[in-house]
Amino acid sequence: MADPVLLIISGSLRKEATNRKLAREAARLFGPAEVIEGELNLPLYDGDAEEADGIPAAVQTLADQIARADAVVISTPEYNKGPSGVLKNALDWVSRTEGNPWVDKPVAVMSAAAGRAGGERAQMILRGFMVPFRANVLPGPEVHLAGSSKEFDETGTLTSDLYAKTLADLMTQLRALATRS
């Protein structure tokens, strides 16, 4: 059997964002897979632009990646007590594509933030954003990486055994859903 396809999405556009590192660490702990990184640097959703020009190619690419994936990891930062605007914008755009690539898709959500709650509020709101898509969002274990800039070594590996174990547990559950027949 071929390795599953795992799509990882960071809700931050920064190249060295801790959410990007967390998503990549999740992919490593997921095990053998074809890993694809989704790109969220998309135009702002505008119904007039959609009507005039249709779905942008970058949005369709993301929707196609979601549809192709056997499982998805979404890691969100917390900006002003909620998920990033780029993540919400991407979800809104993908909702405008044909079909619903999220239906029954196994999805693990996690968060990394500078604060002591590790993006807990952003993650809770993200879980709510996913409801209309009818994705199979895992209920836990929840990964809220607090003080995230201090939690990775120079190779991007988590340094906390507790965070690594929790993330590994979440990825074991995601892999089980992604590979069930």
matplotlib code that plots the C-alpha trace (Angstrom):
import matplotlib.pyplot as plt

x = [0.0, 1.3, 2.1, -0.8, -0.9, -0.6, -1.4, 0.1, -1.2, 0.3, -1.9, 1.1, 2.8, 6.2, 8.9, 10.2, 6.9, 6.5, 3.2, 5.1, 7.6, 4.9, 3.1, 6.4, 7.1, 3.5, 4.3, 7.5, 5.7, 2.9, 5.3, 5.9, 3.8, 3.8, 3.8, 2.4, 2.6, -0.5, 0.1, -2.1, -0.7, -3.9, -5.8, -8.4, -11.8, -13.9, -17.3, -17.1, -13.6, -14.9, -17.8, -15.6, -12.6, -13.7, -11.7, -8.0, -5.6, -3.8, -7.2, -8.1, -4.6, -5.3, -8.8, -7.3, -4.6, -7.2, -9.3, -6.2, -5.0, -5.7, -5.4, -4.8, -2.9, -3.8, -1.6, -2.9, -1.3, -3.3, -3.7, -5.8, -7.5, -8.4, -6.9, -5.0, -6.8, -4.9, -6.2, -9.8, -9.5, -8.2, -11.1, -13.6, -12.0, -11.9, -15.6, -16.3, -14.8, -16.8, -17.7, -16.5, -13.0, -13.3, -16.2, -15.2, -11.5, -9.5, -8.1, -5.9, -5.8, -3.1, -1.8, 1.5, 1.7, 3.9, 1.5, 1.1, -2.2, -0.5, -3.2, -6.0, -8.7, -7.6, -7.8, -11.3, -12.4, -10.8, -12.6, -15.9, -14.8, -14.5, -18.1, -19.8, -17.3, -18.2, -14.5, -13.6, -11.8, -10.1, -11.2, -7.7, -5.4, -5.2, -1.8, -1.4, 2.3, 2.9, 6.0, 6.5, 9.6, 11.5, 10.1, 12.2, 15.8, 17.9, 16.6, 12.9, 12.4, 10.3, 12.5, 9.7, 9.1, 5.5, 4.7, 6.4, 4.4, 1.1, 1.7, 2.8, -0.4, -2.4, -0.6, -1.1, -4.8, -4.7, -2.7, -5.2, -8.1, -6.1, -5.2, -8.4, -9.9]
y = [0.0, 3.5, 6.0, 8.2, 11.8, 14.3, 18.0, 20.4, 23.9, 26.7, 29.6, 31.9, 33.1, 33.6, 31.2, 30.4, 30.6, 28.2, 27.0, 26.0, 24.2, 22.5, 21.3, 19.9, 18.2, 16.8, 15.4, 13.8, 12.2, 11.1, 8.6, 7.7, 9.8, 12.0, 15.4, 18.5, 22.0, 24.1, 27.7, 30.4, 33.5, 34.1, 37.2, 38.4, 36.9, 39.3, 38.2, 40.7, 39.5, 35.9, 36.8, 38.6, 36.3, 33.0, 31.0, 32.0, 29.3, 29.3, 28.7, 25.8, 24.3, 24.4, 22.9, 20.1, 19.4, 19.1, 16.7, 14.6, 14.4, 11.3, 13.6, 17.3, 19.0, 22.7, 24.6, 28.1, 31.0, 33.1, 36.8, 38.9, 35.9, 34.2, 32.4, 34.3, 36.2, 34.3, 31.0, 32.2, 33.7, 30.4, 28.5, 31.0, 30.8, 27.0, 27.0, 28.7, 25.9, 23.1, 20.2, 20.1, 18.7, 18.7, 16.2, 13.3, 14.3, 13.4, 16.7, 17.4, 21.0, 22.4, 25.8, 27.5, 30.9, 33.1, 33.3, 30.9, 29.4, 28.3, 29.5, 27.7, 30.3, 30.3, 26.6, 26.5, 29.1, 27.1, 24.0, 26.0, 27.3, 23.6, 22.6, 23.7, 21.7, 18.4, 17.4, 14.7, 16.9, 14.9, 16.0, 15.5, 15.2, 19.0, 20.5, 24.1, 25.0, 27.8, 30.0, 28.5, 30.3, 28.4, 25.0, 24.0, 23.2, 24.5, 21.6, 22.4, 19.4, 19.9, 19.9, 19.2, 15.5, 16.4, 18.3, 15.7, 12.8, 14.7, 15.5, 11.9, 10.6, 13.0, 11.9, 8.2, 8.8, 10.9, 8.2, 5.5, 7.5, 8.3, 4.7, 2.8, 0.9]
z = [0.0, -0.9, 1.8, 2.8, 1.6, 4.4, 3.8, 6.4, 6.7, 8.8, 9.6, 9.6, 6.4, 8.1, 6.7, 10.2, 12.0, 15.0, 13.5, 10.4, 12.6, 14.6, 11.4, 10.0, 13.4, 13.2, 9.7, 11.0, 13.9, 11.5, 10.0, 6.3, 4.1, 1.0, 2.7, 1.0, 2.4, 1.7, 0.7, 2.3, 0.6, -1.3, -2.4, 0.1, -0.6, -2.6, -4.1, -6.9, -7.9, -7.7, -9.9, -12.4, -12.5, -10.9, -8.4, -8.3, -9.4, -6.0, -4.2, -6.6, -5.9, -2.2, -2.6, -4.8, -2.2, 0.5, -1.7, -2.6, 1.0, 3.2, 6.2, 7.0, 9.8, 10.5, 12.9, 13.9, 15.6, 17.9, 16.9, 19.2, 20.7, 17.4, 14.4, 11.8, 9.0, 6.3, 7.7, 7.8, 4.3, 2.9, 4.5, 3.1, -0.4, -0.4, 0.6, -2.7, -4.9, -6.5, -4.1, -0.6, -0.2, 3.6, 3.9, 6.2, 5.9, 9.0, 10.3, 13.3, 14.6, 16.8, 17.8, 18.7, 20.3, 22.3, 25.2, 28.1, 26.8, 23.5, 21.2, 23.0, 22.1, 18.4, 18.3, 19.8, 17.2, 14.4, 15.4, 15.1, 11.6, 10.5, 11.5, 8.2, 6.2, 7.9, 8.3, 10.8, 13.2, 15.9, 19.4, 20.9, 22.5, 22.2, 21.3, 22.6, 22.3, 24.8, 24.6, 21.2, 20.2, 22.9, 22.2, 19.1, 18.6, 15.7, 13.5, 14.2, 16.5, 19.7, 22.8, 25.3, 25.9, 27.0, 23.9, 21.7, 23.3, 23.0, 19.4, 18.7, 20.3, 18.1, 14.9, 15.8, 15.9, 12.7, 10.9, 12.0, 10.5, 7.3, 6.6, 7.6, 4.7]

ax = plt.figure().add_subplot(projection="3d")
ax.plot(x, y, z, "-o")
ax.set_aspect("equal")
plt.show()
